[in-house]
Amino acid sequence: MSQDLMNRLQKLKKQEAEAKQNLDRLTGRRDQLVSTLKKDFGCVSIKEAEAKLTSLEKDVTRRKERAEKLLTDIEEAVSA
C-alpha cells in the first residue's frame, strides 16, 4: 500500500473512533435527560414532555391574563 493510502486509512480510523465516542457521549446524555424528565416531570418520552410543556405554557398564559384582569379590576375599584 502506498503511504498516502495508509495515511487516509489512519485518518478514517481516527474519525470513526471519534464519531463512536461522540455517539456514546450523546447517548449517555440523552438517557440522563430522559431519566430526569421521568423523575422530575413524570414524562416517559420526549413527545409526552413536549405535550406537557405546551400545556404548562398555556396554563401560565391563562394565569397571567387572569392576574392582569384582577389587577385592572382592583385598580378600577380603587379609583372609583
PyMOL Python script that loads the backbone (N, CA, C, O; Angstrom):
from pymol import cmd

cmd.read_pdbstr("""\
ATOM      1  N   MET A   1       0.844  -1.189   0.000  1.00  0.00           N
ATOM      2  CA  MET A   1       0.000   0.000   0.000  1.00  0.00           C
ATOM      3  C   MET A   1       0.881   1.240   0.000  1.00  0.00           C
ATOM      4  O   MET A   1       1.968   1.262   0.578  1.00  0.00           O
ATOM      5  N   SER A   2       0.388   2.243  -0.650  1.00  0.00           N
ATOM      6  CA  SER A   2       1.156   3.481  -0.686  1.00  0.00           C
ATOM      7  C   SER A   2       0.990   4.209   0.647  1.00  0.00           C
ATOM      8  O   SER A   2       0.027   3.990   1.381  1.00  0.00           O
ATOM      9  N   GLN A   3       1.934   5.059   0.930  1.00  0.00           N
ATOM     10  CA  GLN A   3       1.917   5.830   2.177  1.00  0.00           C
ATOM     11  C   GLN A   3       0.679   6.725   2.251  1.00  0.00           C
ATOM     12  O   GLN A   3       0.095   6.908   3.320  1.00  0.00           O
ATOM     13  N   ASP A   4       0.288   7.277   1.106  1.00  0.00           N
ATOM     14  CA  ASP A   4      -0.893   8.143   1.057  1.00  0.00           C
ATOM     15  C   ASP A   4      -2.152   7.375   1.455  1.00  0.00           C
ATOM     16  O   ASP A   4      -2.982   7.869   2.219  1.00  0.00           O
ATOM     17  N   LEU A   5      -2.275   6.186   0.935  1.00  0.00           N
ATOM     18  CA  LEU A   5      -3.432   5.354   1.268  1.00  0.00           C
ATOM     19  C   LEU A   5      -3.421   4.981   2.749  1.00  0.00           C
ATOM     20  O   LEU A   5      -4.465   4.986   3.402  1.00  0.00           O
ATOM     21  N   MET A   6      -2.262   4.662   3.269  1.00  0.00           N
ATOM     22  CA  MET A   6      -2.135   4.335   4.704  1.00  0.00           C
ATOM     23  C   MET A   6      -2.543   5.533   5.560  1.00  0.00           C
ATOM     24  O   MET A   6      -3.254   5.375   6.553  1.00  0.00           O
ATOM     25  N   ASN A   7      -2.099   6.720   5.181  1.00  0.00           N
ATOM     26  CA  ASN A   7      -2.450   7.925   5.937  1.00  0.00           C
ATOM     27  C   ASN A   7      -3.953   8.167   5.915  1.00  0.00           C
ATOM     28  O   ASN A   7      -4.552   8.517   6.932  1.00  0.00           O
ATOM     29  N   ARG A   8      -4.549   7.979   4.754  1.00  0.00           N
ATOM     30  CA  ARG A   8      -6.005   8.173   4.638  1.00  0.00           C
ATOM     31  C   ARG A   8      -6.757   7.158   5.494  1.00  0.00           C
ATOM     32  O   ARG A   8      -7.739   7.504   6.151  1.00  0.00           O
ATOM     33  N   LEU A   9      -6.299   5.911   5.488  1.00  0.00           N
ATOM     34  CA  LEU A   9      -6.948   4.877   6.303  1.00  0.00           C
ATOM     35  C   LEU A   9      -6.818   5.180   7.801  1.00  0.00           C
ATOM     36  O   LEU A   9      -7.770   5.002   8.561  1.00  0.00           O
ATOM     37  N   GLN A  10      -5.642   5.637   8.212  1.00  0.00           N
ATOM     38  CA  GLN A  10      -5.439   6.000   9.613  1.00  0.00           C
ATOM     39  C   GLN A  10      -6.339   7.171  10.011  1.00  0.00           C
ATOM     40  O   GLN A  10      -6.915   7.188  11.099  1.00  0.00           O
ATOM     41  N   LYS A  11      -6.448   8.144   9.112  1.00  0.00           N
ATOM     42  CA  LYS A  11      -7.300   9.297   9.375  1.00  0.00           C
ATOM     43  C   LYS A  11      -8.762   8.862   9.512  1.00  0.00           C
ATOM     44  O   LYS A  11      -9.467   9.320  10.412  1.00  0.00           O
ATOM     45  N   LEU A  12      -9.210   7.985   8.623  1.00  0.00           N
ATOM     46  CA  LEU A  12     -10.581   7.482   8.693  1.00  0.00           C
ATOM     47  C   LEU A  12     -10.822   6.676   9.976  1.00  0.00           C
ATOM     48  O   LEU A  12     -11.884   6.777  10.590  1.00  0.00           O
ATOM     49  N   LYS A  13      -9.851   5.896  10.362  1.00  0.00           N
ATOM     50  CA  LYS A  13      -9.971   5.113  11.589  1.00  0.00           C
ATOM     51  C   LYS A  13     -10.100   6.040  12.804  1.00  0.00           C
ATOM     52  O   LYS A  13     -10.899   5.790  13.707  1.00  0.00           O
ATOM     53  N   LYS A  14      -9.316   7.095  12.811  1.00  0.00           N
ATOM     54  CA  LYS A  14      -9.376   8.069  13.905  1.00  0.00           C
ATOM     55  C   LYS A  14     -10.742   8.764  13.922  1.00  0.00           C
ATOM     56  O   LYS A  14     -11.337   8.947  14.984  1.00  0.00           O
ATOM     57  N   GLN A  15     -11.235   9.151  12.736  1.00  0.00           N
ATOM     58  CA  GLN A  15     -12.552   9.797  12.657  1.00  0.00           C
ATOM     59  C   GLN A  15     -13.655   8.854  13.124  1.00  0.00           C
ATOM     60  O   GLN A  15     -14.604   9.276  13.785  1.00  0.00           O
ATOM     61  N   GLU A  16     -13.526   7.582  12.780  1.00  0.00           N
ATOM     62  CA  GLU A  16     -14.513   6.594  13.210  1.00  0.00           C
ATOM     63  C   GLU A  16     -14.515   6.473  14.737  1.00  0.00           C
ATOM     64  O   GLU A  16     -15.581   6.416  15.349  1.00  0.00           O
ATOM     65  N   ALA A  17     -13.351   6.433  15.345  1.00  0.00           N
ATOM     66  CA  ALA A  17     -13.251   6.335  16.804  1.00  0.00           C
ATOM     67  C   ALA A  17     -13.843   7.576  17.471  1.00  0.00           C
ATOM     68  O   ALA A  17     -14.538   7.470  18.482  1.00  0.00           O
ATOM     69  N   GLU A  18     -13.568   8.740  16.910  1.00  0.00           N
ATOM     70  CA  GLU A  18     -14.116   9.984  17.463  1.00  0.00           C
ATOM     71  C   GLU A  18     -15.638  10.008  17.329  1.00  0.00           C
ATOM     72  O   GLU A  18     -16.339  10.441  18.244  1.00  0.00           O
ATOM     73  N   ALA A  19     -16.141   9.542  16.191  1.00  0.00           N
ATOM     74  CA  ALA A  19     -17.588   9.507  15.985  1.00  0.00           C
ATOM     75  C   ALA A  19     -18.239   8.558  16.991  1.00  0.00           C
ATOM     76  O   ALA A  19     -19.311   8.856  17.518  1.00  0.00           O
ATOM     77  N   LYS A  20     -17.602   7.423  17.260  1.00  0.00           N
ATOM     78  CA  LYS A  20     -18.148   6.474  18.232  1.00  0.00           C
ATOM     79  C   LYS A  20     -18.160   7.086  19.632  1.00  0.00           C
ATOM     80  O   LYS A  20     -19.130   6.927  20.373  1.00  0.00           O
ATOM     81  N   GLN A  21     -17.093   7.778  19.990  1.00  0.00           N
ATOM     82  CA  GLN A  21     -17.039   8.442  21.294  1.00  0.00           C
ATOM     83  C   GLN A  21     -18.151   9.478  21.420  1.00  0.00           C
ATOM     84  O   GLN A  21     -18.821   9.553  22.450  1.00  0.00           O
ATOM     85  N   ASN A  22     -18.347  10.274  20.375  1.00  0.00           N
ATOM     86  CA  ASN A  22     -19.410  11.285  20.394  1.00  0.00           C
ATOM     87  C   ASN A  22     -20.770  10.632  20.511  1.00  0.00           C
ATOM     88  O   ASN A  22     -21.620  11.103  21.267  1.00  0.00           O
ATOM     89  N   LEU A  23     -20.991   9.555  19.776  1.00  0.00           N
ATOM     90  CA  LEU A  23     -22.257   8.842  19.846  1.00  0.00           C
ATOM     91  C   LEU A  23     -22.496   8.298  21.252  1.00  0.00           C
ATOM     92  O   LEU A  23     -23.598   8.421  21.786  1.00  0.00           O
ATOM     93  N   ASP A  24     -21.480   7.703  21.848  1.00  0.00           N
ATOM     94  CA  ASP A  24     -21.602   7.184  23.215  1.00  0.00           C
ATOM     95  C   ASP A  24     -21.915   8.306  24.210  1.00  0.00           C
ATOM     96  O   ASP A  24     -22.750   8.151  25.101  1.00  0.00           O
ATOM     97  N   ARG A  25     -21.229   9.430  24.036  1.00  0.00           N
ATOM     98  CA  ARG A  25     -21.449  10.570  24.937  1.00  0.00           C
ATOM     99  C   ARG A  25     -22.877  11.103  24.783  1.00  0.00           C
ATOM    100  O   ARG A  25     -23.558  11.362  25.775  1.00  0.00           O
ATOM    101  N   LEU A  26     -23.321  11.263  23.542  1.00  0.00           N
ATOM    102  CA  LEU A  26     -24.663  11.787  23.291  1.00  0.00           C
ATOM    103  C   LEU A  26     -25.744  10.813  23.756  1.00  0.00           C
ATOM    104  O   LEU A  26     -26.780  11.233  24.271  1.00  0.00           O
ATOM    105  N   THR A  27     -25.506   9.526  23.577  1.00  0.00           N
ATOM    106  CA  THR A  27     -26.461   8.526  24.046  1.00  0.00           C
ATOM    107  C   THR A  27     -26.584   8.588  25.567  1.00  0.00           C
ATOM    108  O   THR A  27     -27.689   8.520  26.106  1.00  0.00           O
ATOM    109  N   GLY A  28     -25.465   8.714  26.251  1.00  0.00           N
ATOM    110  CA  GLY A  28     -25.498   8.841  27.709  1.00  0.00           C
ATOM    111  C   GLY A  28     -26.226  10.095  28.152  1.00  0.00           C
ATOM    112  O   GLY A  28     -26.990  10.070  29.117  1.00  0.00           O
ATOM    113  N   ARG A  29     -25.990  11.176  27.454  1.00  0.00           N
ATOM    114  CA  ARG A  29     -26.657  12.451  27.788  1.00  0.00           C
ATOM    115  C   ARG A  29     -28.159  12.349  27.571  1.00  0.00           C
ATOM    116  O   ARG A  29     -28.948  12.823  28.389  1.00  0.00           O
ATOM    117  N   ARG A  30     -28.557  11.713  26.441  1.00  0.00           N
ATOM    118  CA  ARG A  30     -29.979  11.526  26.155  1.00  0.00           C
ATOM    119  C   ARG A  30     -30.636  10.682  27.250  1.00  0.00           C
ATOM    120  O   ARG A  30     -31.722  11.009  27.729  1.00  0.00           O
ATOM    121  N   ASP A  31     -29.973   9.607  27.635  1.00  0.00           N
ATOM    122  CA  ASP A  31     -30.519   8.740  28.680  1.00  0.00           C
ATOM    123  C   ASP A  31     -30.671   9.498  29.999  1.00  0.00           C
ATOM    124  O   ASP A  31     -31.645   9.309  30.728  1.00  0.00           O
ATOM    125  N   GLN A  32     -29.703  10.348  30.291  1.00  0.00           N
ATOM    126  CA  GLN A  32     -29.752  11.157  31.508  1.00  0.00           C
ATOM    127  C   GLN A  32     -30.938  12.130  31.449  1.00  0.00           C
ATOM    128  O   GLN A  32     -31.659  12.287  32.435  1.00  0.00           O
ATOM    129  N   LEU A  33     -31.138  12.771  30.314  1.00  0.00           N
ATOM    130  CA  LEU A  33     -32.243  13.722  30.166  1.00  0.00           C
ATOM    131  C   LEU A  33     -33.602  13.021  30.255  1.00  0.00           C
ATOM    132  O   LEU A  33     -34.528  13.538  30.880  1.00  0.00           O
ATOM    133  N   VAL A  34     -33.720  11.853  29.635  1.00  0.00           N
ATOM    134  CA  VAL A  34     -34.975  11.099  29.702  1.00  0.00           C
ATOM    135  C   VAL A  34     -35.244  10.680  31.150  1.00  0.00           C
ATOM    136  O   VAL A  34     -36.386  10.720  31.607  1.00  0.00           O
ATOM    137  N   SER A  35     -34.212  10.285  31.855  1.00  0.00           N
ATOM    138  CA  SER A  35     -34.362   9.915  33.265  1.00  0.00           C
ATOM    139  C   SER A  35     -34.827  11.113  34.098  1.00  0.00           C
ATOM    140  O   SER A  35     -35.686  10.970  34.968  1.00  0.00           O
ATOM    141  N   THR A  36     -34.263  12.285  33.832  1.00  0.00           N
ATOM    142  CA  THR A  36     -34.669  13.500  34.541  1.00  0.00           C
ATOM    143  C   THR A  36     -36.118  13.853  34.231  1.00  0.00           C
ATOM    144  O   THR A  36     -36.872  14.226  35.130  1.00  0.00           O
ATOM    145  N   LEU A  37     -36.512  13.739  32.961  1.00  0.00           N
ATOM    146  CA  LEU A  37     -37.908  14.009  32.582  1.00  0.00           C
ATOM    147  C   LEU A  37     -38.856  13.086  33.343  1.00  0.00           C
ATOM    148  O   LEU A  37     -39.904  13.513  33.827  1.00  0.00           O
ATOM    149  N   LYS A  38     -38.475  11.829  33.437  1.00  0.00           N
ATOM    150  CA  LYS A  38     -39.333  10.858  34.120  1.00  0.00           C
ATOM    151  C   LYS A  38     -39.398  11.150  35.617  1.00  0.00           C
ATOM    152  O   LYS A  38     -40.479  11.167  36.205  1.00  0.00           O
ATOM    153  N   LYS A  39     -38.252  11.378  36.221  1.00  0.00           N
ATOM    154  CA  LYS A  39     -38.185  11.587  37.674  1.00  0.00           C
ATOM    155  C   LYS A  39     -38.833  12.906  38.089  1.00  0.00           C
ATOM    156  O   LYS A  39     -39.629  12.938  39.028  1.00  0.00           O
ATOM    157  N   ASP A  40     -38.500  13.984  37.402  1.00  0.00           N
ATOM    158  CA  ASP A  40     -38.943  15.314  37.823  1.00  0.00           C
ATOM    159  C   ASP A  40     -40.317  15.710  37.289  1.00  0.00           C
ATOM    160  O   ASP A  40     -41.031  16.489  37.921  1.00  0.00           O
ATOM    161  N   PHE A  41     -40.687  15.174  36.126  1.00  0.00           N
ATOM    162  CA  PHE A  41     -41.930  15.622  35.498  1.00  0.00           C
ATOM    163  C   PHE A  41     -42.906  14.505  35.170  1.00  0.00           C
ATOM    164  O   PHE A  41     -44.003  14.769  34.677  1.00  0.00           O
ATOM    165  N   GLY A  42     -42.524  13.256  35.438  1.00  0.00           N
ATOM    166  CA  GLY A  42     -43.413  12.131  35.189  1.00  0.00           C
ATOM    167  C   GLY A  42     -43.625  11.824  33.713  1.00  0.00           C
ATOM    168  O   GLY A  42     -44.616  11.190  33.350  1.00  0.00           O
ATOM    169  N   CYS A  43     -42.714  12.264  32.862  1.00  0.00           N
ATOM    170  CA  CYS A  43     -42.832  12.026  31.419  1.00  0.00           C
ATOM    171  C   CYS A  43     -41.939  10.851  31.023  1.00  0.00           C
ATOM    172  O   CYS A  43     -40.780  10.771  31.430  1.00  0.00           O
ATOM    173  N   VAL A  44     -42.497   9.946  30.225  1.00  0.00           N
ATOM    174  CA  VAL A  44     -41.716   8.780  29.820  1.00  0.00           C
ATOM    175  C   VAL A  44     -41.153   8.905  28.409  1.00  0.00           C
ATOM    176  O   VAL A  44     -40.431   8.021  27.947  1.00  0.00           O
ATOM    177  N   SER A  45     -41.480   9.998  27.724  1.00  0.00           N
ATOM    178  CA  SER A  45     -40.953  10.192  26.374  1.00  0.00           C
ATOM    179  C   SER A  45     -40.805  11.684  26.088  1.00  0.00           C
ATOM    180  O   SER A  45     -41.374  12.527  26.780  1.00  0.00           O
ATOM    181  N   ILE A  46     -40.035  11.983  25.063  1.00  0.00           N
ATOM    182  CA  ILE A  46     -39.854  13.369  24.640  1.00  0.00           C
ATOM    183  C   ILE A  46     -41.193  13.928  24.161  1.00  0.00           C
ATOM    184  O   ILE A  46     -41.532  15.075  24.449  1.00  0.00           O
ATOM    185  N   LYS A  47     -41.941  13.121  23.438  1.00  0.00           N
ATOM    186  CA  LYS A  47     -43.240  13.557  22.921  1.00  0.00           C
ATOM    187  C   LYS A  47     -44.179  13.937  24.074  1.00  0.00           C
ATOM    188  O   LYS A  47     -44.878  14.949  24.013  1.00  0.00           O
ATOM    189  N   GLU A  48     -44.181  13.125  25.103  1.00  0.00           N
ATOM    190  CA  GLU A  48     -45.023  13.419  26.270  1.00  0.00           C
ATOM    191  C   GLU A  48     -44.542  14.699  26.966  1.00  0.00           C
ATOM    192  O   GLU A  48     -45.362  15.498  27.420  1.00  0.00           O
ATOM    193  N   ALA A  49     -43.240  14.896  27.052  1.00  0.00           N
ATOM    194  CA  ALA A  49     -42.686  16.100  27.674  1.00  0.00           C
ATOM    195  C   ALA A  49     -43.057  17.344  26.874  1.00  0.00           C
ATOM    196  O   ALA A  49     -43.368  18.385  27.453  1.00  0.00           O
ATOM    197  N   GLU A  50     -43.026  17.241  25.549  1.00  0.00           N
ATOM    198  CA  GLU A  50     -43.399  18.379  24.707  1.00  0.00           C
ATOM    199  C   GLU A  50     -44.872  18.736  24.910  1.00  0.00           C
ATOM    200  O   GLU A  50     -45.227  19.913  24.979  1.00  0.00           O
ATOM    201  N   ALA A  51     -45.724  17.715  25.007  1.00  0.00           N
ATOM    202  CA  ALA A  51     -47.149  17.959  25.237  1.00  0.00           C
ATOM    203  C   ALA A  51     -47.363  18.612  26.601  1.00  0.00           C
ATOM    204  O   ALA A  51     -48.172  19.530  26.737  1.00  0.00           O
ATOM    205  N   LYS A  52     -46.635  18.134  27.602  1.00  0.00           N
ATOM    206  CA  LYS A  52     -46.758  18.709  28.944  1.00  0.00           C
ATOM    207  C   LYS A  52     -46.269  20.153  28.946  1.00  0.00           C
ATOM    208  O   LYS A  52     -46.878  21.009  29.587  1.00  0.00           O
ATOM    209  N   LEU A  53     -45.191  20.430  28.245  1.00  0.00           N
ATOM    210  CA  LEU A  53     -44.666  21.795  28.153  1.00  0.00           C
ATOM    211  C   LEU A  53     -45.688  22.719  27.519  1.00  0.00           C
ATOM    212  O   LEU A  53     -45.916  23.825  28.008  1.00  0.00           O
ATOM    213  N   THR A  54     -46.303  22.274  26.436  1.00  0.00           N
ATOM    214  CA  THR A  54     -47.328  23.079  25.768  1.00  0.00           C
ATOM    215  C   THR A  54     -48.471  23.370  26.722  1.00  0.00           C
ATOM    216  O   THR A  54     -48.948  24.502  26.798  1.00  0.00           O
ATOM    217  N   SER A  55     -48.906  22.366  27.440  1.00  0.00           N
ATOM    218  CA  SER A  55     -49.989  22.528  28.403  1.00  0.00           C
ATOM    219  C   SER A  55     -49.603  23.516  29.507  1.00  0.00           C
ATOM    220  O   SER A  55     -50.398  24.379  29.878  1.00  0.00           O
ATOM    221  N   LEU A  56     -48.396  23.387  30.023  1.00  0.00           N
ATOM    222  CA  LEU A  56     -47.938  24.294  31.082  1.00  0.00           C
ATOM    223  C   LEU A  56     -47.821  25.735  30.571  1.00  0.00           C
ATOM    224  O   LEU A  56     -48.151  26.680  31.288  1.00  0.00           O
ATOM    225  N   GLU A  57     -47.355  25.894  29.339  1.00  0.00           N
ATOM    226  CA  GLU A  57     -47.252  27.237  28.765  1.00  0.00           C
ATOM    227  C   GLU A  57     -48.637  27.877  28.632  1.00  0.00           C
ATOM    228  O   GLU A  57     -48.805  29.063  28.918  1.00  0.00           O
ATOM    229  N   LYS A  58     -49.622  27.096  28.201  1.00  0.00           N
ATOM    230  CA  LYS A  58     -50.987  27.619  28.090  1.00  0.00           C
ATOM    231  C   LYS A  58     -51.531  27.982  29.474  1.00  0.00           C
ATOM    232  O   LYS A  58     -52.203  29.000  29.636  1.00  0.00           O
ATOM    233  N   ASP A  59     -51.236  27.143  30.463  1.00  0.00           N
ATOM    234  CA  ASP A  59     -51.690  27.405  31.823  1.00  0.00           C
ATOM    235  C   ASP A  59     -51.074  28.695  32.366  1.00  0.00           C
ATOM    236  O   ASP A  59     -51.766  29.496  32.993  1.00  0.00           O
ATOM    237  N   VAL A  60     -49.793  28.894  32.130  1.00  0.00           N
ATOM    238  CA  VAL A  60     -49.119  30.116  32.584  1.00  0.00           C
ATOM    239  C   VAL A  60     -49.739  31.338  31.911  1.00  0.00           C
ATOM    240  O   VAL A  60     -49.972  32.358  32.559  1.00  0.00           O
ATOM    241  N   THR A  61     -50.004  31.230  30.608  1.00  0.00           N
ATOM    242  CA  THR A  61     -50.616  32.347  29.873  1.00  0.00           C
ATOM    243  C   THR A  61     -51.990  32.671  30.447  1.00  0.00           C
ATOM    244  O   THR A  61     -52.312  33.839  30.662  1.00  0.00           O
ATOM    245  N   ARG A  62     -52.802  31.644  30.696  1.00  0.00           N
ATOM    246  CA  ARG A  62     -54.135  31.876  31.272  1.00  0.00           C
ATOM    247  C   ARG A  62     -54.040  32.529  32.648  1.00  0.00           C
ATOM    248  O   ARG A  62     -54.791  33.455  32.956  1.00  0.00           O
ATOM    249  N   ARG A  63     -53.122  32.046  33.466  1.00  0.00           N
ATOM    250  CA  ARG A  63     -52.972  32.614  34.814  1.00  0.00           C
ATOM    251  C   ARG A  63     -52.489  34.066  34.755  1.00  0.00           C
ATOM    252  O   ARG A  63     -52.930  34.908  35.536  1.00  0.00           O
ATOM    253  N   LYS A  64     -51.589  34.342  33.831  1.00  0.00           N
ATOM    254  CA  LYS A  64     -51.093  35.711  33.678  1.00  0.00           C
ATOM    255  C   LYS A  64     -52.222  36.637  33.245  1.00  0.00           C
ATOM    256  O   LYS A  64     -52.368  37.734  33.783  1.00  0.00           O
ATOM    257  N   GLU A  65     -53.024  36.197  32.267  1.00  0.00           N
ATOM    258  CA  GLU A  65     -54.153  37.006  31.810  1.00  0.00           C
ATOM    259  C   GLU A  65     -55.142  37.237  32.947  1.00  0.00           C
ATOM    260  O   GLU A  65     -55.671  38.337  33.103  1.00  0.00           O
ATOM    261  N   ARG A  66     -55.385  36.208  33.730  1.00  0.00           N
ATOM    262  CA  ARG A  66     -56.323  36.329  34.858  1.00  0.00           C
ATOM    263  C   ARG A  66     -55.785  37.308  35.906  1.00  0.00           C
ATOM    264  O   ARG A  66     -56.534  38.123  36.445  1.00  0.00           O
ATOM    265  N   ALA A  67     -54.492  37.221  36.185  1.00  0.00           N
ATOM    266  CA  ALA A  67     -53.882  38.127  37.158  1.00  0.00           C
ATOM    267  C   ALA A  67     -53.947  39.574  36.672  1.00  0.00           C
ATOM    268  O   ALA A  67     -54.223  40.486  37.452  1.00  0.00           O
ATOM    269  N   GLU A  68     -53.692  39.777  35.379  1.00  0.00           N
ATOM    270  CA  GLU A  68     -53.759  41.128  34.827  1.00  0.00           C
ATOM    271  C   GLU A  68     -55.184  41.676  34.901  1.00  0.00           C
ATOM    272  O   GLU A  68     -55.380  42.855  35.198  1.00  0.00           O
ATOM    273  N   LYS A  69     -56.178  40.826  34.631  1.00  0.00           N
ATOM    274  CA  LYS A  69     -57.577  41.253  34.723  1.00  0.00           C
ATOM    275  C   LYS A  69     -57.935  41.614  36.158  1.00  0.00           C
ATOM    276  O   LYS A  69     -58.581  42.632  36.407  1.00  0.00           O
ATOM    277  N   LEU A  70     -57.514  40.777  37.100  1.00  0.00           N
ATOM    278  CA  LEU A  70     -57.801  41.077  38.507  1.00  0.00           C
ATOM    279  C   LEU A  70     -57.131  42.381  38.935  1.00  0.00           C
ATOM    280  O   LEU A  70     -57.724  43.168  39.673  1.00  0.00           O
ATOM    281  N   LEU A  71     -55.918  42.613  38.484  1.00  0.00           N
ATOM    282  CA  LEU A  71     -55.225  43.854  38.816  1.00  0.00           C
ATOM    283  C   LEU A  71     -55.971  45.052  38.239  1.00  0.00           C
ATOM    284  O   LEU A  71     -56.118  46.074  38.908  1.00  0.00           O
ATOM    285  N   THR A  72     -56.439  44.928  37.004  1.00  0.00           N
ATOM    286  CA  THR A  72     -57.216  46.004  36.384  1.00  0.00           C
ATOM    287  C   THR A  72     -58.499  46.254  37.178  1.00  0.00           C
ATOM    288  O   THR A  72     -58.862  47.402  37.434  1.00  0.00           O
ATOM    289  N   ASP A  73     -59.179  45.182  37.564  1.00  0.00           N
ATOM    290  CA  ASP A  73     -60.411  45.312  38.358  1.00  0.00           C
ATOM    291  C   ASP A  73     -60.142  46.013  39.674  1.00  0.00           C
ATOM    292  O   ASP A  73     -60.919  46.865  40.104  1.00  0.00           O
ATOM    293  N   ILE A  74     -59.035  45.652  40.313  1.00  0.00           N
ATOM    294  CA  ILE A  74     -58.689  46.288  41.596  1.00  0.00           C
ATOM    295  C   ILE A  74     -58.385  47.762  41.388  1.00  0.00           C
ATOM    296  O   ILE A  74     -58.837  48.606  42.162  1.00  0.00           O
ATOM    297  N   GLU A  75     -57.618  48.078  40.343  1.00  0.00           N
ATOM    298  CA  GLU A  75     -57.282  49.473  40.082  1.00  0.00           C
ATOM    299  C   GLU A  75     -58.539  50.292  39.793  1.00  0.00           C
ATOM    300  O   GLU A  75     -58.657  51.433  40.238  1.00  0.00           O
ATOM    301  N   GLU A  76     -59.481  49.703  39.044  1.00  0.00           N
ATOM    302  CA  GLU A  76     -60.748  50.396  38.760  1.00  0.00           C
ATOM    303  C   GLU A  76     -61.567  50.586  40.019  1.00  0.00           C
ATOM    304  O   GLU A  76     -62.183  51.635  40.208  1.00  0.00           O
ATOM    305  N   ALA A  77     -61.582  49.579  40.884  1.00  0.00           N
ATOM    306  CA  ALA A  77     -62.355  49.676  42.127  1.00  0.00           C
ATOM    307  C   ALA A  77     -61.760  50.726  43.056  1.00  0.00           C
ATOM    308  O   ALA A  77     -62.497  51.426  43.750  1.00  0.00           O
ATOM    309  N   VAL A  78     -60.454  50.840  43.077  1.00  0.00           N
ATOM    310  CA  VAL A  78     -59.789  51.809  43.952  1.00  0.00           C
ATOM    311  C   VAL A  78     -60.019  53.228  43.422  1.00  0.00           C
ATOM    312  O   VAL A  78     -60.184  54.157  44.213  1.00  0.00           O
ATOM    313  N   SER A  79     -60.033  53.411  42.096  1.00  0.00           N
ATOM    314  CA  SER A  79     -60.205  54.742  41.535  1.00  0.00           C
ATOM    315  C   SER A  79     -61.658  55.204  41.539  1.00  0.00           C
ATOM    316  O   SER A  79     -61.929  56.388  41.342  1.00  0.00           O
ATOM    317  N   ALA A  80     -62.584  54.295  41.758  1.00  0.00           N
ATOM    318  CA  ALA A  80     -63.995  54.675  41.701  1.00  0.00           C
ATOM    319  C   ALA A  80     -64.442  55.368  42.967  1.00  0.00           C
ATOM    320  O   ALA A  80     -65.606  55.753  43.082  1.00  0.00           O
TER     321      ALA A  80
END
""", "prot")
cmd.dss("prot")
cmd.show_as("cartoon", "prot")
cmd.util.cbc("prot")
cmd.orient("prot")
